[in-house]
Amino acid sequence: VISGGSDGIFITSANNAEYRGNSFQDVRFAIHSMYSNGLTVVGNQSMGNELGFAFMYSHHVTVERNVSENDRTHGFFLNFVNYSSLVGNEVRAGGEKCLFVYNANKNEVLENRFEGCDIGIHFTAGSEGNEIIGNAFVGNRNQVKYVGSRWLEWSVDGQGNYWSDQVAFDINGDGIADSSYRPNDLIDRIAWSQPMSKLLMGSPAVQLIRWSQSRFPGLMPGGVIDSHPLMNSEGTGLRSQLEQNEIQHVR
């Protein structure tokens, strides 16, 4: 276990390096990487740190099967990261944000489990061309924060993500909800820009606006939509890798 001090591992201008099987506790960042391309970060654990795994100004980074547990601000942080993959990771009992994505483009965010944060994923408007599917967003106070005016589709080829607050039916039993999921509405945007407005969230007027938007999606100001949300969270986070390994072992 690496503990104490500033960053557990600080990486700068180091390309094609691998970091596997490390544990970090009571540090600022577990792994903090800048200007480093082609990294492989697999099977590490961050416990009770300020931030788990931060990657900045990099491309072609592979981040798989890592765990952030009880980290105070962010579990995973992508800042100007492109053409990279975040697959089969977990955030447990997170702090402010499970995943923060800032000006990060053409990345794959697949089969991760983001649980117990104030915000499941904070996604900025400057991030384009990312594939976000097969993830589980479980018990986060706000599943998504996205303030852009465009619609972002978070499903591919009929598969989206699991949302613990999604109430839906699956009539044909194919594991895909029969209705789409929209995590945010106009009221959320107002609350983010005008924090004092949260005092009015329970008022009849606010509830009427939310009801109207749910019945008439055209009133929505843009945002994230998952047209094919999953009905369960099986195969996400470390479970996805363990299940695959068990299947291969049986074979």
C-alpha positions as CSV (number, residue, x, y, z in Angstrom):
1,V,0.0,0.0,0.0
2,I,1.3,3.4,-1.0
3,S,0.2,6.0,1.6
4,G,1.0,9.5,2.8
5,G,2.5,12.4,0.8
6,S,1.0,14.1,-2.3
7,D,0.4,11.8,-5.2
8,G,0.7,8.0,-5.0
9,I,2.1,7.9,-8.5
10,F,2.7,11.1,-10.5
11,I,3.4,10.5,-14.2
12,T,4.5,13.2,-16.7
13,S,5.7,12.8,-20.3
14,A,6.1,9.1,-19.9
15,N,4.7,7.2,-22.8
16,N,3.7,3.5,-23.1
17,A,4.1,2.7,-19.4
18,E,2.1,0.2,-17.4
19,Y,0.8,0.5,-13.8
20,R,-0.8,-2.6,-12.4
21,G,-2.0,-3.9,-9.0
22,N,-1.1,-1.0,-6.8
23,S,-3.1,0.2,-3.7
24,F,-3.2,3.8,-2.5
25,Q,-4.4,5.3,0.8
26,D,-4.3,8.7,2.4
27,V,-2.7,10.5,-0.5
28,R,-3.9,13.4,-2.7
29,F,-4.3,11.6,-6.0
30,A,-3.8,7.9,-6.3
31,I,-2.6,8.1,-9.9
32,H,-2.0,11.5,-11.5
33,S,-0.9,11.5,-15.1
34,M,-0.2,14.4,-17.4
35,Y,1.2,14.6,-21.0
36,S,1.6,10.8,-21.1
37,N,0.3,8.8,-24.0
38,G,-0.3,5.1,-24.5
39,L,-0.5,4.3,-20.7
40,T,-2.0,1.1,-19.3
41,V,-3.5,1.4,-15.9
42,V,-5.1,-1.9,-14.7
43,G,-6.2,-3.4,-11.4
44,N,-5.3,-0.6,-9.0
45,Q,-7.2,0.5,-5.9
46,S,-7.7,4.0,-4.4
47,M,-9.1,4.2,-0.9
48,G,-10.0,7.3,1.0
49,N,-7.9,9.7,-1.0
50,E,-8.7,13.2,-2.3
51,L,-9.1,11.9,-5.8
52,G,-8.7,8.5,-7.4
53,F,-7.4,8.4,-10.9
54,A,-6.7,11.6,-12.9
55,F,-5.6,11.7,-16.5
56,M,-4.8,15.0,-18.3
57,Y,-3.6,16.1,-21.7
58,S,-3.1,12.5,-23.0
59,H,-4.3,10.1,-25.7
60,H,-4.6,6.4,-26.2
61,V,-4.8,5.6,-22.4
62,T,-6.2,2.3,-21.3
63,V,-7.9,2.3,-17.8
64,E,-9.4,-1.0,-16.8
65,R,-10.6,-2.8,-13.6
66,N,-9.5,-0.1,-11.2
67,V,-11.5,0.7,-8.0
68,S,-12.1,4.1,-6.3
69,E,-13.6,3.7,-2.8
70,N,-14.4,6.5,-0.4
71,D,-12.4,9.1,-2.4
72,R,-13.6,12.6,-1.5
73,T,-13.8,14.5,-4.8
74,H,-13.6,12.4,-7.9
75,G,-13.2,8.8,-8.6
76,F,-12.0,9.2,-12.2
77,F,-11.0,12.5,-13.9
78,L,-10.5,12.9,-17.7
79,N,-9.2,16.3,-18.8
80,F,-8.3,16.8,-22.4
81,V,-8.0,13.0,-22.8
82,N,-8.7,11.6,-26.3
83,Y,-9.0,8.2,-28.0
84,S,-8.8,6.4,-24.7
85,S,-10.9,3.7,-22.9
86,L,-12.4,3.5,-19.4
87,V,-13.6,-0.1,-19.1
88,G,-14.8,-2.2,-16.2
89,N,-13.9,0.2,-13.4
90,E,-15.8,0.9,-10.1
91,V,-16.5,3.8,-7.9
92,R,-17.9,2.9,-4.5
93,A,-19.2,5.3,-1.9
94,G,-17.9,8.1,-3.9
95,G,-17.7,11.8,-3.0
96,E,-18.5,14.7,-5.3
97,K,-18.3,13.1,-8.7
98,C,-17.8,9.5,-9.7
99,L,-16.5,10.6,-13.2
100,F,-15.7,14.0,-14.5
101,V,-15.2,14.4,-18.2
102,Y,-13.8,17.8,-19.4
103,N,-13.0,18.5,-23.1
104,A,-12.4,14.8,-23.7
105,N,-13.1,13.4,-27.1
106,K,-13.6,10.1,-28.9
107,N,-13.3,7.9,-25.8
108,E,-14.9,4.7,-24.8
109,V,-16.6,4.5,-21.4
110,L,-17.9,1.0,-21.1
111,E,-19.2,-1.4,-18.4
112,N,-18.2,0.8,-15.5
113,R,-20.1,1.0,-12.2
114,F,-20.5,4.5,-10.7
115,E,-22.2,4.3,-7.2
116,G,-22.9,6.5,-4.3
117,C,-21.7,10.0,-5.5
118,D,-23.3,13.4,-5.4
119,I,-23.0,13.3,-9.2
120,G,-22.5,10.1,-11.2
121,I,-20.9,11.7,-14.2
122,H,-20.3,15.4,-14.9
123,F,-20.0,15.8,-18.6
124,T,-18.9,19.1,-20.2
125,A,-20.2,20.5,-23.4
126,G,-16.7,20.5,-25.0
127,S,-16.6,16.7,-25.1
128,E,-17.6,15.1,-28.4
129,G,-17.7,11.7,-30.0
130,N,-17.6,9.6,-26.8
131,E,-19.2,6.2,-26.6
132,I,-20.9,5.7,-23.2
133,I,-22.7,2.4,-22.9
134,G,-23.1,-0.6,-20.7
135,N,-22.4,1.4,-17.5
136,A,-24.3,1.3,-14.2
137,F,-25.2,4.5,-12.4
138,V,-26.4,3.4,-9.0
139,G,-27.7,5.5,-6.1
140,N,-26.1,8.8,-7.1
141,R,-27.8,11.9,-5.9
142,N,-27.7,13.3,-9.5
143,Q,-26.9,10.7,-12.1
144,V,-25.7,13.2,-14.7
145,K,-24.7,16.8,-14.9
146,Y,-24.6,18.2,-18.4
147,V,-25.4,21.8,-19.2
148,G,-24.9,21.8,-23.0
149,S,-27.8,22.6,-25.3
150,R,-27.3,19.7,-27.7
151,W,-28.9,16.2,-27.4
152,L,-26.4,13.5,-26.6
153,E,-27.4,9.9,-27.2
154,W,-25.9,7.5,-24.7
155,S,-26.9,4.2,-26.4
156,V,-25.4,2.3,-29.3
157,D,-26.9,-0.5,-31.4
158,G,-29.8,-0.8,-29.0
159,Q,-27.8,-0.9,-25.8
160,G,-27.6,1.9,-23.3
161,N,-26.8,2.1,-19.6
162,Y,-28.4,1.0,-16.3
163,W,-29.9,3.8,-14.2
164,S,-31.0,2.9,-10.7
165,D,-33.7,5.6,-10.6
166,Q,-35.3,4.6,-14.0
167,V,-38.8,3.3,-13.5
168,A,-39.7,1.4,-16.6
169,F,-41.2,-1.8,-18.0
170,D,-39.6,-4.5,-20.1
171,I,-42.6,-6.2,-21.8
172,N,-40.7,-8.5,-24.1
173,G,-38.1,-9.4,-21.5
174,D,-35.1,-8.5,-23.6
175,G,-33.3,-6.7,-20.8
176,I,-33.9,-3.3,-22.4
177,A,-36.4,-0.8,-20.9
178,D,-39.4,0.0,-23.1
179,S,-39.0,3.8,-22.5
180,S,-36.1,6.1,-22.9
181,Y,-34.3,7.8,-19.9
182,R,-33.5,11.5,-19.6
183,P,-31.6,12.2,-16.4
184,N,-32.0,16.0,-16.5
185,D,-34.6,18.6,-17.3
186,L,-35.0,22.4,-17.4
187,I,-35.4,22.6,-13.6
188,D,-32.0,20.9,-13.1
189,R,-30.4,23.5,-15.3
190,I,-31.9,26.3,-13.3
191,A,-30.8,24.7,-10.0
192,W,-27.2,24.5,-11.3
193,S,-27.1,28.1,-12.4
194,Q,-29.1,29.5,-9.5
195,P,-28.5,27.5,-6.4
196,M,-31.0,29.4,-4.3
197,S,-33.8,28.1,-6.6
198,K,-33.5,24.7,-4.8
199,L,-35.7,26.2,-2.1
200,L,-38.6,26.1,-4.6
201,M,-38.1,22.5,-5.8
202,G,-41.1,21.2,-4.0
203,S,-43.5,23.9,-5.1
204,P,-46.5,23.1,-7.3
205,A,-45.3,25.3,-10.1
206,V,-42.0,23.4,-10.4
207,Q,-43.8,20.1,-10.3
208,L,-46.1,21.3,-13.0
209,I,-43.1,22.2,-15.2
210,R,-41.5,18.8,-14.7
211,W,-44.8,17.0,-15.4
212,S,-45.2,19.0,-18.6
213,Q,-41.7,18.2,-19.8
214,S,-42.2,14.5,-19.1
215,R,-45.4,14.5,-21.2
216,F,-43.9,16.7,-24.0
217,P,-40.2,16.0,-24.5
218,G,-40.0,18.8,-27.1
219,L,-40.0,21.2,-24.2
220,M,-36.7,19.8,-23.0
221,P,-33.7,22.2,-23.6
222,G,-31.4,19.4,-24.8
223,G,-29.2,17.1,-22.8
224,V,-28.4,13.4,-22.4
225,I,-30.9,10.8,-23.6
226,D,-30.5,7.0,-23.3
227,S,-32.9,5.5,-25.7
228,H,-32.2,1.9,-24.7
229,P,-31.6,1.8,-20.9
230,L,-30.7,-1.5,-19.3
231,M,-33.0,-3.1,-16.8
232,N,-30.2,-4.4,-14.5
233,S,-26.6,-3.7,-13.7
234,E,-25.2,-7.2,-14.3
235,G,-21.9,-7.3,-16.1
236,T,-20.7,-3.8,-14.9
237,G,-17.6,-2.8,-13.0
238,L,-15.4,-5.6,-11.8
239,R,-18.3,-8.0,-12.3
240,S,-17.9,-7.8,-16.0
241,Q,-14.4,-9.0,-15.8
242,L,-15.0,-11.7,-13.2
243,E,-17.9,-13.1,-15.1
244,Q,-15.9,-13.3,-18.3
245,N,-13.0,-15.0,-16.5
246,E,-15.4,-17.5,-14.9
247,I,-16.9,-18.3,-18.3
248,Q,-13.5,-18.9,-19.8
249,H,-12.4,-21.1,-16.9
250,V,-15.5,-23.3,-17.3
251,R,-14.7,-23.6,-21.0
